[in-house]
Amino acid sequence: SVPCSAILSSYLLGERLNLLGKLGCLLSLVGSTVMVIHAPEDEEVTTLEEMTSKLKEPGFLAYAAILLALCFLLIFYLAPRYGQSNILVYLTICSVIGAFSVSSVKGLGIAIKGFFAGQPVLQHPLTWILVITLVASITTQINYLNKSLDIFNTSLVFPIYYVLFTTIVITTSIILFKEWVTMTVVDIIGTVCGFLTIILGVFLLHAFKDMDVSLGNLPQVLQNEQPAPVTRDDKNILIEVDNSSIAPEDKPKVFMLYT
């Protein structure tokens, strides 16, 4: 997701992707690979009854209530005020809603397997609750993701969204499915290191996006011998006419104001 969106937005949409951005994409890919290698296994949940018991656990109910409260705060208070200027507002909404979409997909996967096994899953109320939740969450995610893409750079939106969404998914898996219970210390460290590598890659992609850095001009950028250009106002420019032959030091200088 991170390298593909950044590279395609560079070639198809004309958005810049410098050397540090390419390095960030590579680090994101490496971090994702490390996470997959050390990924925890799902706790065995094979029926909708078991899924229902998981969803009714107090820990997950409290977690879901916090996510819903945060989502409502973002949608109704922060988004109208700061959504147009802060890239994190819309993407946080998409990521928080993603916790419900991932849980719904997990439950519907169990329901589909039960349907082909001849179980009466269509009569189970959880099936329809999961369908409604999935449709509502995906619709909300698409809505705010498109708003973010209309305002901000595509090569920034998808990496930041990837990090936020992955964080929410990992937290949801820990609370709902207890995927980390059977993990070894090595797998836990590997998963955390892989995720930190992804964050480092996204940071490189985001923090230095406006720098003109490439393999060709890298030595000049490192030397940094060129002074910073002086920014002048484009409407009112004050030009000093200083000619030593015409205006000696003991005479007043002449200024011309062009508007």
C-alpha positions in Angstrom: 0.0 0.0 0.0 2.7 2.5 1.0 5.2 2.1 -1.9 2.5 1.5 -4.5 0.5 4.6 -3.7 3.6 6.8 -3.4 5.1 5.5 -6.7 1.8 5.6 -8.7 0.9 9.1 -7.4 4.4 10.2 -8.5 4.0 8.8 -12.1 0.3 9.3 -12.7 -0.5 12.4 -10.6 2.8 14.2 -11.0 3.5 14.4 -7.3 7.2 14.5 -6.3 8.9 11.5 -4.8 12.5 12.3 -3.9 15.3 10.0 -2.7 14.2 10.1 0.9 10.7 9.3 -0.1 11.9 6.2 -2.0 13.9 5.1 1.0 10.8 5.5 3.1 8.8 3.3 0.8 11.6 0.7 1.0 11.6 0.8 4.8 7.9 0.5 4.9 8.1 -2.6 2.7 10.8 -4.1 4.9 8.9 -3.4 8.1 5.8 -5.0 6.7 7.7 -8.1 5.8 9.2 -8.4 9.3 5.7 -8.0 10.8 4.3 -10.8 8.5 7.2 -13.1 9.5 6.5 -12.6 13.3 2.7 -12.1 13.0 0.6 -13.7 15.8 -1.8 -16.5 15.0 -5.5 -16.0 15.4 -7.2 -17.5 18.4 -9.4 -20.3 17.1 -12.9 -18.9 16.6 -15.0 -21.2 14.4 -18.7 -20.4 15.1 -20.9 -17.3 15.4 -21.6 -18.3 19.0 -17.9 -18.0 19.9 -17.7 -14.8 18.0 -20.7 -13.4 20.0 -19.0 -14.3 23.3 -15.9 -12.5 22.2 -17.8 -9.4 21.3 -19.7 -9.4 24.6 -16.5 -9.4 26.7 -16.2 -6.3 29.0 -12.8 -5.4 27.7 -13.9 -5.2 24.1 -17.2 -3.4 24.9 -15.2 -0.7 26.8 -12.7 -0.5 23.9 -15.5 -0.2 21.3 -17.3 2.5 23.4 -14.0 4.5 23.6 -13.6 4.2 19.8 -17.2 5.3 19.1 -16.8 8.3 21.4 -13.6 9.3 19.7 -15.1 8.8 16.3 -18.1 11.1 17.1 -15.8 13.7 18.6 -13.7 13.7 15.4 -16.7 13.7 13.0 -18.9 16.3 14.7 -16.4 18.6 16.4 -12.8 18.4 15.0 -13.6 17.6 11.3 -15.6 20.8 10.6 -13.0 22.9 12.3 -9.6 21.4 11.4 -10.3 18.7 8.7 -9.3 21.1 5.9 -5.9 21.9 7.4 -4.8 18.9 9.4 -4.2 15.6 7.6 -4.6 13.6 10.8 -8.3 14.4 11.4 -9.9 12.6 8.4 -7.3 9.8 8.5 -7.9 9.1 12.2 -11.6 8.8 11.5 -10.9 6.2 8.8 -8.6 4.3 11.1 -10.9 4.3 14.1 -13.8 3.1 12.0 -11.4 0.4 10.6 -11.5 -1.4 13.9 -15.2 -2.2 13.3 -14.7 -3.1 9.7 -11.9 -5.6 10.6 -14.0 -7.2 13.3 -17.0 -7.4 11.0 -15.0 -9.0 8.2 -13.7 -11.6 10.7 -17.2 -12.5 11.9 -18.6 -12.6 8.3 -15.8 -14.9 7.3 -16.9 -17.3 10.0 -20.5 -16.9 8.9 -19.6 -17.7 5.2 -17.8 -20.8 6.2 -20.7 -21.9 8.4 -23.1 -21.2 5.5 -21.3 -23.6 3.2 -21.1 -26.1 6.0 -24.9 -26.1 6.2 -25.2 -24.1 9.5 -28.2 -21.8 9.9 -26.1 -18.6 9.9 -28.8 -16.5 8.1 -31.1 -16.9 11.1 -28.4 -15.8 13.5 -28.8 -12.1 14.4 -25.1 -11.5 14.6 -24.8 -12.1 10.9 -27.0 -9.2 10.0 -25.5 -7.0 12.7 -22.0 -7.6 11.2 -23.3 -6.9 7.6 -24.8 -3.5 8.7 -21.7 -2.6 10.7 -19.4 -3.5 7.8 -21.4 -1.5 5.2 -21.6 1.6 7.6 -17.9 1.4 8.5 -16.7 1.0 4.9 -19.0 3.8 3.7 -17.6 6.1 6.3 -14.0 5.2 5.6 -14.4 5.8 1.8 -16.1 9.1 2.4 -13.4 10.6 4.7 -10.6 9.0 2.8 -11.8 10.6 -0.4 -12.1 14.0 1.4 -8.5 13.6 2.6 -7.3 12.7 -1.0 -9.0 15.8 -2.4 -7.1 18.1 0.0 -3.7 16.5 0.7 -0.9 14.8 -1.2 -1.7 11.2 -2.2 1.8 10.1 -1.3 1.3 11.3 2.2 -2.3 10.2 2.8 -1.8 6.5 2.2 1.4 6.1 4.4 -0.1 7.9 7.3 -3.4 6.1 6.9 -1.4 2.8 6.8 0.3 3.5 10.1 -2.8 4.6 11.9 -5.0 1.8 10.6 -2.3 -0.8 11.4 -2.1 0.5 14.9 -5.8 0.3 15.4 -6.0 -3.2 13.9 -3.2 -4.5 16.1 -4.9 -3.1 19.2 -8.2 -4.6 18.2 -6.7 -8.0 17.7 -5.0 -7.9 21.1 -8.3 -7.0 22.8 -10.8 -9.0 20.8 -8.9 -12.2 19.6 -6.0 -12.2 22.1 -3.6 -13.0 19.3 -0.5 -12.1 21.3 -1.2 -14.5 24.1 0.7 -17.4 22.5 3.5 -15.3 21.0 7.1 -15.7 22.0 9.3 -12.9 23.1 11.2 -13.0 19.8 8.0 -12.7 17.8 6.8 -9.8 20.0 10.1 -7.9 19.5 10.1 -8.7 15.8 6.5 -7.4 15.4 7.3 -4.2 17.3 10.5 -3.6 15.4 8.8 -4.2 12.1 6.1 -1.7 13.0 8.7 0.9 14.1 10.5 0.4 10.8 7.2 1.2 9.0 6.8 4.4 11.1 10.4 5.4 10.3 9.7 4.9 6.6 6.6 7.0 6.7 8.4 9.7 8.6 11.1 9.9 5.9 8.3 10.0 3.2 6.4 12.8 5.0 9.0 15.0 6.7 11.3 15.6 3.7 8.8 15.5 0.9 9.6 19.1 -0.2 13.4 18.6 -0.4 15.0 18.3 -3.8 17.1 15.3 -3.0 18.3 12.8 -5.6 21.4 10.7 -6.2 22.7 13.3 -8.7 22.5 16.3 -6.4 23.1 14.5 -3.1 26.7 15.8 -2.6 25.6 19.4 -3.1 22.7 18.9 -0.7 25.0 17.5 2.0 27.5 20.3 1.5 24.8 23.0 1.6 27.1 25.7 0.3 24.4 27.7 -1.4 22.8 30.5 0.9 19.1 30.4 1.4 17.3 32.7 -1.2 15.8 35.9 0.1 12.0 35.9 -0.1 10.6 39.1 -1.5 7.0 40.2 -1.5 5.5 39.9 -4.9 3.2 42.9 -4.6 5.3 45.6 -3.0 9.1 45.5 -3.7 11.4 48.0 -2.1 14.4 48.6 -4.4 17.4 50.5 -3.1 19.2 52.5 -5.6 22.7 52.7 -4.3 25.3 54.2 -6.7 28.4 55.4 -4.9 29.3 57.7 -7.8 25.9 59.4 -7.6 24.9 59.1 -4.0 27.9 59.4 -1.7 27.8 58.2 1.9 27.1 61.7 3.2 24.1 62.1 1.0 20.6 60.5 1.6 19.9 57.3 -0.3 17.0 57.1 -2.8 14.4 54.4 -2.6 11.7 53.6 -5.2 8.5 51.8 -4.3 6.9 49.7 -7.1 3.3 48.5 -6.6 
